[in-house]
Amino acid sequence: MRLSTMLAVIGLVAGIAWGAPHAVAETSTAELATRVQHISDTLGGDYVRIGKISTGGLAKGQTKRFEHVLRPGACYRFVAAGGAVMQDLDLKVFKGTTQLAADVGVVVDPVAHHCVEVDTKVEVRIQAFKGHGQYAYGLYAKGGVDQDLNDAEAAALADMQAYAAQVVGSMQQVGEPHVGSLGYRNGESVEVLLDLPRCYKFVAVGGSGVTDLSMQIMADGAEVAGDRISGKKPLAQWCAPKRMRVQVKVTMYGGSGPYALGVYGAKASALASPEKVGGKEGDFIANRIRQLHAQYGKGRAALSPVHRGNLSTNAEQVFKVRLTAGKCYTIIAAGSPSAKDVEIALLDGSGTELQKDKTRNNFPVLDTSPCPRFTGKYTVRVKMIKGSGQFGAQVFSD
């Protein structure tokens, strides 16, 4: 037998006898998240997790950063865990360039603690000092979190409630408002129970130090509504087809600080209408009506279908709608870009003009004031004051 063949056979036999080496299986992020929670639970001290446990992967020497705003009067626990191929995971907490806490021992499950007496913005750095692979990280706190709101949070809550009073109309508050605090580029998801199949508005306002706040509404794992327009007062509307839970995700894209979130639902009397906001179409007119309804519809349900037409300058078109005494209504019209000034008016059964839109634009909105005192058929008149083109108009009711 040739020497090379003999050595190969010996190696094979040794491998069978002693067990050939195998690649180490990486730990899943789900297992790591569970381990982070277990570490904090084992350490005790009545710490409560803040937000979700973050997971991801790190190359050797790579650092992942997290920003938090720590509330006064609270103590915080920072916990991380590395996977099976991670050999040394470091965790450091900084305020600016000052290190507040750290665990830089040769460990894969670093833990650090820090207490604060004033609002403190910190950056947590997790580094794969040796090795690489998956990691999980969680923030825990005790004290302060369950105390009364601080001044900045109370101001954000008051601002949110004042803003909601302007944009939700006759909608009713659903559950209690949520108040939180976020660092730059941080996000938080709040679970909300939508108690009835009705339309809802989600209102958030950023407090002191916040310049850009966004919001996403997630239902059954998919985004169904949101507001990513730059600003600190995101507003979204969505009509729930059934009683269900949704996730409202708020993300800080500019500045840092407190925010307040409120959810409001249409009155139960508005639930019976089979009509859809904007109708079944998905064109410019339909989407424009949906956008206007989210801004000015006061949470009212669609009473009529979308009445459409094409008008030249000074031409008009009318349609009938049955209104009920004691209820209030919003009429929204939307013109194409070539329609420069569209006017809507409401007339009673005898043809007497009750109200007329006085704005000079192509998206008139008319709220009944006073609300109808008599039940019966009314007329909505749409007139092209300037320009020409297509339009759509729809009536909404409490």
C-alpha positions in Angstrom: 0.0 0.0 0.0 1.3 3.4 -0.9 2.2 5.7 2.1 -0.3 8.4 1.2 -3.1 5.9 1.0 -2.1 4.4 4.3 -2.1 7.8 6.1 -5.5 8.6 4.6 -6.9 5.3 6.0 -5.3 5.9 9.4 -6.8 9.4 9.5 -10.2 8.1 8.6 -10.1 5.5 11.3 -8.9 8.0 13.9 -11.7 10.3 12.9 -14.3 7.6 13.4 -12.7 6.6 16.7 -12.2 10.0 18.2 -14.9 12.0 16.5 -14.1 14.4 13.7 -14.4 18.1 14.5 -17.7 19.7 13.6 -18.5 23.4 12.9 -20.1 25.2 15.8 -23.8 25.8 15.2 -24.7 29.5 15.6 -27.2 30.5 18.2 -30.5 31.9 16.9 -31.5 35.5 17.6 -34.7 34.2 19.3 -32.6 32.1 21.7 -30.4 35.1 22.4 -33.4 37.4 23.1 -34.7 34.8 25.6 -31.2 34.6 27.2 -31.1 38.4 27.6 -34.4 38.3 29.4 -33.3 35.4 31.6 -30.1 37.2 32.6 -32.1 40.2 33.8 -34.7 38.0 35.6 -31.9 36.1 37.3 -30.2 39.3 38.5 -33.6 40.4 40.1 -34.2 43.8 41.5 -37.7 44.4 39.9 -36.3 45.7 36.7 -38.8 46.2 33.8 -37.9 45.9 30.2 -38.1 49.1 28.1 -39.1 48.5 24.5 -38.2 45.4 22.6 -35.0 43.3 22.7 -32.8 44.2 19.7 -31.0 41.5 17.7 -28.5 41.4 14.9 -25.1 40.3 13.7 -21.6 41.7 14.3 -18.3 41.1 12.4 -15.1 40.9 14.4 -14.3 44.4 15.8 -17.7 45.8 14.6 -19.7 48.1 16.9 -23.5 48.5 17.1 -24.9 51.7 18.7 -28.2 52.4 20.5 -29.5 55.7 21.8 -31.8 56.1 24.8 -33.1 59.0 26.8 -33.0 57.9 30.5 -35.6 59.3 32.8 -34.7 61.0 36.1 -35.0 59.0 39.3 -34.6 55.6 37.6 -31.8 53.0 37.5 -31.1 51.2 34.3 -29.7 47.8 33.4 -28.1 47.2 30.0 -27.9 43.5 29.0 -26.4 41.9 25.9 -25.7 38.3 24.9 -23.5 36.9 22.2 -24.0 33.7 20.1 -22.0 30.5 20.1 -19.1 31.8 17.9 -18.8 35.1 19.8 -15.8 35.0 22.1 -15.8 38.4 23.8 -18.6 40.9 23.6 -18.1 44.4 25.2 -20.8 46.8 26.3 -20.2 50.5 27.1 -22.6 53.3 28.0 -21.6 56.9 27.0 -23.0 60.4 27.6 -21.2 62.3 24.8 -17.6 61.4 25.2 -17.9 60.4 28.9 -18.2 56.7 29.7 -20.9 56.2 32.4 -20.8 52.4 32.7 -19.3 49.4 31.0 -18.7 45.6 31.1 -15.5 44.9 29.1 -14.4 41.7 30.8 -13.8 38.6 28.7 -17.5 37.6 28.6 -20.2 37.1 26.0 -23.0 38.2 28.2 -22.0 41.7 29.4 -24.2 43.6 31.9 -23.9 47.3 33.0 -25.9 49.5 35.4 -26.4 53.2 35.7 -28.8 55.5 37.6 -29.7 59.1 36.7 -31.2 62.1 38.4 -32.0 64.2 35.4 -33.0 63.4 31.8 -29.9 61.9 30.2 -29.3 61.0 26.6 -26.9 58.1 26.3 -25.4 56.0 23.6 -24.8 52.2 24.2 -22.0 50.6 22.2 -21.9 46.9 21.8 -18.7 45.6 20.2 -17.6 42.1 19.0 -14.1 42.5 20.6 -13.2 38.9 19.8 -15.1 36.6 17.5 -18.2 37.4 15.6 -21.8 36.4 15.1 -25.3 37.1 16.5 -26.1 39.2 19.4 -29.2 40.4 21.4 -29.5 43.6 23.6 -32.1 44.8 26.0 -32.7 47.8 28.3 -34.3 47.4 31.7 -35.3 50.0 34.3 -36.7 50.3 37.8 -38.0 53.4 39.6 -38.9 56.6 37.8 -40.6 54.7 34.9 -43.9 54.2 36.8 -43.7 57.6 38.5 -45.8 60.7 37.5 -44.8 62.3 34.2 -42.0 64.7 34.3 -42.5 68.3 33.1 -41.4 67.6 29.5 -43.6 64.5 29.1 -46.6 66.3 30.7 -46.1 69.2 28.2 -46.0 66.7 25.3 -49.2 65.1 26.5 -51.0 68.4 26.8 -49.8 69.4 23.3 -51.1 66.1 21.9 -54.5 66.5 23.4 -54.8 70.1 22.2 -53.8 69.0 18.6 -56.2 66.1 18.8 -59.0 68.5 19.7 -58.4 70.2 16.3 -58.2 67.1 14.1 -60.4 64.4 15.5 -63.8 66.2 15.5 -66.5 64.1 17.2 -64.3 61.0 17.5 -64.0 59.4 20.9 -60.8 58.6 22.8 -59.9 54.9 22.7 -58.0 53.7 25.7 -55.5 55.9 27.6 -52.8 58.0 25.9 -49.3 56.6 25.7 -46.3 58.8 26.7 -42.8 57.8 26.0 -39.3 59.1 25.3 -37.0 58.3 22.4 -33.4 59.0 21.3 -32.5 60.0 17.8 -33.3 57.1 15.3 -34.9 55.1 18.0 -38.4 53.6 17.7 -41.0 52.2 19.9 -44.1 50.0 19.1 -47.3 50.4 21.1 -50.0 47.7 21.0 -53.5 49.2 20.7 -56.8 47.4 20.9 -59.3 48.8 18.3 -62.5 47.9 20.0 -65.0 48.2 17.1 -65.0 47.9 13.3 -64.9 51.6 12.7 -62.5 54.4 11.5 -59.7 55.5 13.8 -57.3 58.4 14.0 -53.8 58.0 15.5 -52.4 61.3 16.8 -48.8 61.8 18.1 -46.9 64.9 19.1 -43.2 65.3 19.9 -42.2 67.3 22.9 -39.2 69.5 23.7 -36.2 68.6 21.7 -38.1 66.7 19.0 -38.0 68.0 15.4 -39.1 65.0 13.3 -41.4 62.1 14.4 -42.9 59.5 12.2 -45.7 56.9 12.7 -46.6 53.6 11.1 -49.8 51.5 11.8 -49.2 47.8 11.5 -52.1 45.2 11.3 -51.5 41.5 10.8 -47.8 42.2 10.0 -48.5 44.7 7.2 -48.4 48.5 7.2 -51.9 49.8 6.7 -51.4 53.6 7.4 -48.8 56.0 8.4 -47.3 59.5 8.3 -43.6 59.9 7.4 -43.9 63.6 6.4 -41.3 65.6 8.1 -42.5 67.3 11.3 -43.3 66.5 15.0 -47.0 65.9 14.7 -47.7 62.7 12.7 -51.4 62.0 12.0 -52.8 58.8 10.5 -56.2 57.3 9.8 -57.4 53.8 9.2 -60.7 52.0 9.2 -60.6 48.7 11.0 -62.7 45.9 9.4 -63.1 44.2 12.8 -62.2 44.3 16.5 -58.5 43.8 16.5 -55.1 44.7 17.9 -52.6 46.8 15.9 -49.1 48.0 16.5 -48.4 51.7 16.3 -44.7 52.3 15.7 -43.3 55.7 16.5 -39.8 56.6 15.3 -37.6 59.6 16.1 -36.0 60.9 13.0 -35.0 64.3 14.2 -33.9 65.3 17.7 -34.8 63.4 20.8 -37.1 63.6 23.8 -40.7 62.9 24.9 -43.7 62.2 22.8 -47.4 61.5 23.4 -49.7 59.2 21.4 -53.5 59.1 21.4 -56.0 56.9 19.5 -59.5 58.1 18.6 -62.5 56.2 17.1 -65.6 57.3 15.2 -68.9 57.2 17.1 -70.7 53.9 16.9 -73.6 55.6 15.1 -71.4 56.0 12.0 -70.6 52.3 11.5 -73.4 51.1 9.4 -72.5 52.8 6.1 -71.4 50.4 3.3 -69.7 53.2 1.4 -65.9 53.6 1.4 -63.8 56.7 1.8 -62.8 57.7 -1.7 -64.9 54.9 -3.2 -63.5 51.8 -4.7 -61.2 53.5 -7.3 -57.5 54.1 -6.8 -57.0 57.1 -9.1 -56.0 60.7 -8.3 -59.5 61.9 -7.3 -60.1 58.9 -5.0 -56.7 59.2 -3.3 -57.1 63.0 -2.9 -60.5 62.5 -1.2 -58.9 60.0 1.2 -56.1 62.4 2.0 -58.5 65.3 2.6 -60.8 63.0 4.7 -57.8 62.1 6.9 -57.1 65.8 7.5 -60.6 67.3 7.7 -63.1 64.4 7.9 -63.3 64.5 11.7 -63.5 60.7 11.7 -66.9 60.7 10.0 -68.0 57.7 8.0 -68.8 57.8 4.2 -72.5 58.4 3.7 -72.6 58.7 0.0 -70.7 57.2 -2.9 -68.2 59.5 -4.7 -70.1 61.6 -7.2 -68.0 62.4 -10.2 -68.1 64.8 -13.1 -66.1 66.9 -15.6 -66.8 70.6 -15.7 -65.7 73.6 -17.7 -65.4 77.1 -16.2 -68.7 78.3 -14.6 -70.4 75.0 -15.2 -72.0 73.1 -12.3 -73.4 69.7 -11.3 -75.8 68.7 -8.5 -76.5 65.4 -6.7 -79.0 64.5 -4.0 -78.3 63.1 -0.5 -80.6 62.2 2.4 -79.6 63.9 5.7 -80.9 63.1 9.1 -81.9 65.8 11.7 -79.6 66.0 14.6 -76.5 64.6 12.8 -73.6 66.6 11.5 -72.0 66.2 8.1 -68.8 67.0 6.2 -68.8 67.4 2.4 -65.4 67.0 0.6 -64.7 67.7 -3.1 -61.4 67.2 -4.9 -60.6 68.5 -8.4 -57.9 67.5 -10.9 -54.8 69.8 -11.1 -56.4 71.6 -14.0 -59.4 72.5 -11.8 -58.1 75.7 -10.1 -61.2 76.7 -8.0 -64.0 74.3 -7.1 -67.0 75.4 -5.1 -69.5 73.3 -3.2 -72.8 74.4 -1.7 -75.5 72.7 0.3 -79.2 73.4 -0.6 -82.3 72.3 1.2 -85.3 70.5 -0.3 -86.8 73.7 -1.7 -83.5 74.7 -3.4 -82.6 77.3 -0.8 -78.8 77.6 -0.3 -77.9 76.8 3.3 -74.1 77.0 3.1 -71.4 77.5 0.6 -67.6 77.0 0.5 -65.7 80.3 0.5 -62.2 79.1 -0.1 -60.5 79.5 -3.5 -58.9 76.2 -4.2 -59.7 72.8 -5.8 -60.3 70.9 -2.6 -63.3 72.5 -0.8 -64.4 71.1 2.5 -67.8 72.1 4.0 -68.9 71.3 7.5 -72.7 71.6 8.2 -73.2 74.6 10.6 -75.8 74.5 11.9 -76.3 70.8 11.5 -79.6 69.9 9.7 -82.8 70.4 11.8 -85.0 68.4 9.4 -84.7 64.9 7.9 -85.0 64.7 4.1 -83.3 65.1 0.8 -80.8 67.8 0.3 -78.8 69.0 -2.8 -75.1 69.3 -3.1 -74.0 71.6 -5.8 -70.5 71.5 -7.3 -69.4 74.5 -9.4 -66.2 75.1 -11.4 -65.3 78.7 -10.6 -61.9 78.7 -12.4 -60.2 76.1 -14.6 -61.7 72.9 -15.9 -61.5 69.2 -15.4 -62.6 66.2 -13.4 -63.9 66.3 -9.8 -65.2 64.0 -7.2 -67.4 64.8 -4.1 -68.5 62.7 -1.1 -70.6 63.3 2.0 -69.5 62.0 5.4 -71.7 61.6 8.5 -71.3 61.2 12.3 
